[in-house]
Amino acid sequence: MKEETAEKLLEGAACYVWLNLVTGELAVRSTDEFADNPPWLVAVCWTLRWPVAPLPADRANKLMDDIAPHAQHLINATSTELPDQERPGTVLYYGAGPALDAIQRRCAATWTDPDRLHTD
C-alpha cells in the first residue's frame, strides 16, 4: 500500500475496498473524489466497492489478504462479457452471493474492531 494512501486512511478520508471484476485488481483506497458519488465503473457493476473504517497500512494489508480468496471466487463466478454490447453490465453466476457476503462481512467488521487503529 502506498504511504500516501495509508496516511489518508488514518486521516479519516472515505475508505473503500475496490474490486475490479474485469482486471481482477483488489485494493484499499481512500478517496474524496468518489466519496458521495460512485464512479461509472461502479454504476455498471464492473467495479465493486465496500466502505471500510480508517485503517493503518498493516491492518489494511491484513484485510486484503483475508478478502483475496473471496474476491477471486467472485471473479470466477462473474461475467462482464455480454452478447448484447448495447447493454453493458455484469452477470453474477452461482456462488457469487456467498463471496459477496464474505467480503461485506469482513469490511463491515472493520468498523467494530477495537484494535483497528493499533499496529501489531
FENDAWO-V272729 format. One line per field, one symbol per residue. ss: DSSP state (H for helix, E for strand, C for the rest). phi: phi as a letter, one per 30 degrees, with the letter a starting at -180 (. if undefined). burial: I if it has 9 or more other ideal C-beta (glycine too) atoms within 8 Angstrom, else O. A space follows every 10 residues. Layout:
ss = ???
phi = ???
burial = ???
This chain:
ss = CCHHHHHHHH CCCCEEEEEE CCCCCEEEEE CCCCCCCCCH HHHCCCEEEE ECCCCCHHHH HHHHHHHHHH HHHHHHCEEC CCCCCCCCCC EECCCHHHHH HHHHHHHHHC CCCCCCCCCC
phi = .ddddddded djdebbccbd ddcidbacbc acdcdcbddd dddcidbcbb dbdebdeddd dddddddedd ddddddcbbc ccdcddbdlb cccejdedde dddddddddd dcddcdcccd
burial = OOOOIIOIII OOIIIIIIII IOOIOIOIOI IOOIOOOOOO OIOIIIIIII OIOIIIIOII IOIIOOIIOI IIIIIOIIOI OIOOOOOOOI OIOOIIOOII OIIIOIIIOI OOOOOIOOOO
